[in-house]
Amino acid sequence: MAKALSYAGAVLVPAAAGVLLHLWAGWSMHSPVRLPTLLALLAGLGLAVVALFAHNALFREGGSLVAALLLLAGLGSVWVEARDSRIRSEVVECLVSGKTTVTFHPTFGEGAPGDKTLYHHPLSCPGGYPSDFTAERRIAEPGKTVRIAYDPAHRMDPVLESENVAHGSLVVPSVLLLLSAALSCTALAAEGREEPLLRRRGRSAP
């Protein structure tokens, strides 16, 4: 019975933690309450720590290190995907109010991506936000208008209205959490096989 409960816990801990974190991230980052981002992150981190302790409690010696790392990676991925699964709720039409400035950001090391060029557009928007917009291309000339999508609580960076689409996917976090559960169950099964072997060795010892 105890073994069955351990197996159930090995599966339920990653699954429950992933679901709860996804719900929390989606609500805290996109709700009208406008919870401060730092507070939302701290609460999400607290949930991840509780899940890690619950995972380790299933094992006498701290559990599988790889399974624990996969659990944390999966929960981190859940947070990112929950953030990206929403779109900015407000759209404003802004005037490019001045000259666009360009900055160059070199990268270093073999195999590194090419240098990045950023275009900084000063904006005049109703309500004053956003006051500038940075992109990897020139979005409009001075005097032209652009439509910007933004989060009223400023929890996400503004984007062009045409690029305001949800990119979140649960595939990656689901795979990581399933792998964590599978490794935990494998460790429990191996632990069960080792115990009879140790008892036999103890009986055969002089």
N, C-alpha and C positions, 0 to 999 in steps of 0.2 A: 504493500500500500504506500509506504513511504517513497519507494522508488518511483511508483507511478506519479505521485505528486511532484517529485523532482523533475520528471520528464515533462509534465504539464507546465510546471513553472519555467522550465528552460525554453518552452515555446511561447508561453503567454507573456513573459517579461518583455522580450523585444517587441512583440506584437502590440501589447497594451501601451508600452512606452511610446512606440511610434505613432499610434493613433492619437493618444493624448497630446503629444507634442505637436502633431499636425493641426489638431483642433485649436490648441493654444496659440500657435504661431499665426494661423489664419485669422483668429479672432483678434489677437492683440495688435497685429500689424495693420489690420484693415477695418477695425470696428469704429463706430462713431465716437466711442469713449476717448480715443486718441491717447491710449496708454503710452507713457514714455518708452522709447525704444530700449534704453538701458534696463529699465525695470522688466520689460518683456524678455530681454535676453537673459537676465539673471534668473528669472523664473524658469525659463527653458533649460538653462544650465543646471538649476537645482533638480529638475525632473530627470535630466540625464544622469546626475550623480546618484539619485535614488534608484534608478534603473540599474546602474552599475553595481551598487551595493546589494540589490536584490539578486542580481545575477551571481555575484560572488557567494552569496549566502546558500546557493544551491550546491556548493562544493565545499568539501572539508578543507581544501588547501587553496582556496581563492579562485578556483575554476580555470578555464582555459584562457590564457593571455590573448591568443589570437581571436577567440570568440568575444572577449571583452573589447578588444580594439575594433572589431567589426561592428559591435553594438554601438560604440561611440561614433564611429564613422557613419553608420546608418542613421543615427539620430541627428548628426550634423547635416547630413544630406536631406533629411526630412525638413529641417528648418529652412534650408535654402529653397527646396522645391515648394514649400508652403508660401514662402515670400514671393516666388516667381509665378505662382498659380493665380494671382490676382492682377487686375489692371488698375491703372490710376483712375480715380472716379471723377475727376474734374478736368475740363478742357477750357483753355483760354486762348484768345487770339492776341498775339503780341506783335509789336513793331520792333524790327531790328533798328535800334536807335543810334548806332554809331559804327565805327570801323571795326571790322573783325580782326582780332589779333591772332597770330599763329605762333605756337610753341612746338619745339621739336624735342622728343624724348628718346634718346638712343638706348639701345639694349646691348648687353655685353655677353660674351661667352659663345662658344661654338654651338651651333644649332639653335641659337636664340632667334626669336621672331624679328622681323625687320623693324627699323626705327618707326616710332609712332608720331604722327603729326596730329596736333589737336587745334581745332578752330574755336575760338572763344567769341561768342556773339553777345554784345550788350543788348538787353531787351527792355522795352517799356510795356508793361502789362497792366491791365486793370487790377487794382489791389496791390500792385507792386511786387508780386511774386509770379514766376521767378524773375530775377533781375538780370540774369545772364544764362546762357546755355552753351555747353561745350559738346562738341561732336568731332568725329574723325573726318568730317567733310564740311564744306561750306554749305549751310542750309538755306541761306537767302542773303541778298545784297542789302546794304543799308537803305532804309526807307520801305522795305518790303515787309509784309506780315507773315507770320508763321503760327500754326496752331500747336500749342503745347499741352500735353496731358500731364497732370500732376496729382500728387497725394496731398489733400488739404492739411494733413497733420505732418507733412514733410518727412515721412518715414521712408519714402523711396525717392530716388532722383527723378526729376522731370524727364520726359521723353517726347519725341514728336508724336502727334496724334496718330500718324500712319504706322508708328512702331509700337503703339500701345496695345500689345497682345500678350496673352498669358503664355509663358514658356514652361511652367512647372510640369513635372512628370513624376509619378510615384514608382517608376520602374527601378531606378538606381537604388533608392532607399529600401525598397521592398527586397531586392536581391541581397543587399548587405545584411539586413535584419534576418532574412531567411538563412543565410550562411552562418550567421552568429548562432541561431537556434539549432541548426544542424550540427555545428561543432560542439555545442553544449551537450546535445543528446549523445553524440559520439563519445564525448568524455565521460558521461554518466555510464554509458554501456561498457566502456573500457574499465571503469572503476568497479563495476559489478563483476566483471570477469576476473579482476585481480584479487578480490577478496577471497573467493574459494581457493585460489591457488595459494594464497598466503596461509590459509587455515590448514591445507594439506601439508605444506612445508613445516608448519608448526607441529603437526602430529607426528611427522616423520623424523623430527629432530630428536637426538638422543637426550 
